[in-house]
Amino acid sequence: MSDDTDFLPGDGPSSGISVTLTAGTLRAIRERVGKRGLSSYLERAAQRQIERDNLDELIGDFDKTHGPADPEAVAAKRAKLTGPASTGAGAAA
Protein backbone atom coordinates (compact mmCIF):
# COMPACT_ATOMS: atom_id res chain seq x y z
CA MET A 1 0.00 0.00 0.00
CA SER A 2 1.27 3.43 -0.94
CA ASP A 3 1.37 6.05 1.83
CA ASP A 4 0.75 8.87 -0.68
CA THR A 5 -2.86 7.79 -1.34
CA ASP A 6 -5.42 9.89 0.53
CA PHE A 7 -7.81 7.69 2.52
CA LEU A 8 -10.07 8.94 5.27
CA PRO A 9 -9.94 7.16 8.65
CA GLY A 10 -11.72 3.83 8.28
CA ASP A 11 -11.32 3.73 4.47
CA GLY A 12 -8.88 1.91 2.24
CA PRO A 13 -7.25 -1.48 2.41
CA SER A 14 -6.00 -2.98 5.65
CA SER A 15 -2.31 -2.91 6.41
CA GLY A 16 -0.45 -4.88 9.06
CA ILE A 17 1.73 -3.07 11.58
CA SER A 18 3.43 -3.93 14.84
CA VAL A 19 1.93 -2.33 17.95
CA THR A 20 3.32 -2.44 21.47
CA LEU A 21 0.87 -2.30 24.38
CA THR A 22 1.34 -2.74 28.09
CA ALA A 23 0.33 -6.15 29.41
CA GLY A 24 -2.56 -4.69 31.40
CA THR A 25 -4.00 -2.83 28.42
CA LEU A 26 -3.72 -5.87 26.17
CA ARG A 27 -5.37 -8.09 28.78
CA ALA A 28 -8.24 -5.63 29.23
CA ILE A 29 -8.86 -5.47 25.47
CA ARG A 30 -8.75 -9.25 25.08
CA GLU A 31 -11.19 -9.66 27.98
CA ARG A 32 -13.61 -7.41 26.08
CA VAL A 33 -13.21 -8.70 22.53
CA GLY A 34 -11.18 -11.91 22.60
CA LYS A 35 -8.05 -12.54 20.52
CA ARG A 36 -9.87 -12.32 17.16
CA GLY A 37 -11.42 -8.91 17.85
CA LEU A 38 -8.20 -7.11 18.77
CA SER A 39 -7.47 -5.47 15.41
CA SER A 40 -11.04 -4.26 14.98
CA TYR A 41 -11.07 -2.84 18.51
CA LEU A 42 -7.80 -0.96 17.97
CA GLU A 43 -9.04 0.34 14.58
CA ARG A 44 -12.18 1.77 16.20
CA ALA A 45 -10.17 3.21 19.09
CA ALA A 46 -7.76 4.92 16.69
CA GLN A 47 -10.67 6.38 14.68
CA ARG A 48 -12.24 7.79 17.88
CA GLN A 49 -8.90 9.33 18.88
CA ILE A 50 -8.54 10.96 15.46
CA GLU A 51 -12.06 12.40 15.86
CA ARG A 52 -11.12 13.79 19.29
CA ASP A 53 -7.87 15.26 17.97
CA ASN A 54 -9.74 16.93 15.11
CA LEU A 55 -12.31 18.33 17.52
CA ASP A 56 -9.56 19.68 19.79
CA GLU A 57 -8.03 21.44 16.77
CA LEU A 58 -11.40 22.96 15.82
CA ILE A 59 -11.97 24.18 19.37
CA GLY A 60 -8.46 25.65 19.44
CA ASP A 61 -9.06 27.47 16.15
CA PHE A 62 -12.41 28.77 17.41
CA ASP A 63 -10.83 29.99 20.66
CA LYS A 64 -8.10 31.84 18.71
CA THR A 65 -10.72 33.60 16.61
CA HIS A 66 -13.49 34.23 19.14
CA GLY A 67 -11.83 33.79 22.53
CA PRO A 68 -12.61 31.05 25.04
CA ALA A 69 -16.20 30.03 25.68
CA ASP A 70 -18.01 31.60 28.63
CA PRO A 71 -18.02 28.94 31.41
CA GLU A 72 -21.52 29.95 32.58
CA ALA A 73 -22.94 29.67 29.06
CA VAL A 74 -21.31 26.26 28.65
CA ALA A 75 -22.74 25.09 31.99
CA ALA A 76 -26.22 26.30 31.03
CA LYS A 77 -26.11 24.47 27.69
CA ARG A 78 -24.69 21.35 29.32
CA ALA A 79 -27.57 21.41 31.85
CA LYS A 80 -30.06 21.52 28.95
CA LEU A 81 -28.45 18.43 27.45
CA THR A 82 -27.71 16.38 30.56
CA GLY A 83 -29.60 17.98 33.43
CA PRO A 84 -28.06 20.10 36.18
CA ALA A 85 -24.59 18.92 37.15
CA SER A 86 -24.00 18.23 40.81
CA THR A 87 -21.23 20.37 42.27
CA GLY A 88 -20.47 17.99 45.11
CA ALA A 89 -21.38 20.45 47.87
CA GLY A 90 -24.62 19.23 49.35
CA ALA A 91 -25.40 17.09 46.31
CA ALA A 92 -25.44 13.82 48.25
CA ALA A 93 -28.27 13.34 50.72
N, C-alpha and C positions, 0 to 999 in steps of 0.2 A: 504494500500500500504506500502510495506517495503522500508525504506530509504536506505537499503544496496544494492539495485538493481541499476546497472549502466545504466542510460538512458541518452542520449544526450539531450540538450535543444530542446524542441519541440516534443520529443518522449515519449512514455509511456502513462499510463492512466492518466486521469485528477484527481486532488485532490483538495478539497475545503479547503480554508484557510481564515482567517480574515485579511483584509488589511485596514489600516487607511490612508486616504488621506485628505489633506486640502480641505475645501469647494470649493475654487476657482478651484483647479485642477480637482476635481470630476465634477464640473459643466462644465468645458471646455471639458472634455472627453465625457460626456453625450451629449453635444451639437454636437460633431462630430459623435458619433456612436449610440446614444440612450441608453436606459437602457439595452437592450438585447445584445448590442455589447461590453459591458464593460469588461467582462472577456477575450474575444478574443483580445481586444485592449491592455489590460495589459499584456497578454501572449506575444504578439508580441513586446511590449516595453521592457519587461524583456529579451527576446531573443536578441534584438538589444544591450541592455546594456551589456549582457554577451559577445557578439562579440566585443564590444568596449574594455571591460576589458581585454579580451584575446589579442587583438591587442596591447593595452598598455603594457602588459607583454612582448610580443614579441619584441616590440620596445625597451623596457628597457633592455632585454637580449642582443639585437643587440648592443645597445649603450655601454654596459659593455664590450663586446667583441671587438668591432671595433671603439669605440668612437662615439661621436655625429655626426650626419650628417652635412655636409658643407651647411650653409644657402644659399649660392649662387647657389650651385648645386640643392638644393631643389627648389629654386625659378625658376631656368631655366626649370626644369622638370615640375613644376606646370604650367608655362607659356605654355609649349607644350600641356598640357592637357586642360587648361581652357582659354588660351589667357593671354596676359600680365595683371598683377594685377595693379590696380591704386594705387598709393601711397598716394593720397589725395592732394599732393602739385601740383597745376596746373592741376589736372585731370578734374575738372569741368569747363566747358566753359560757 
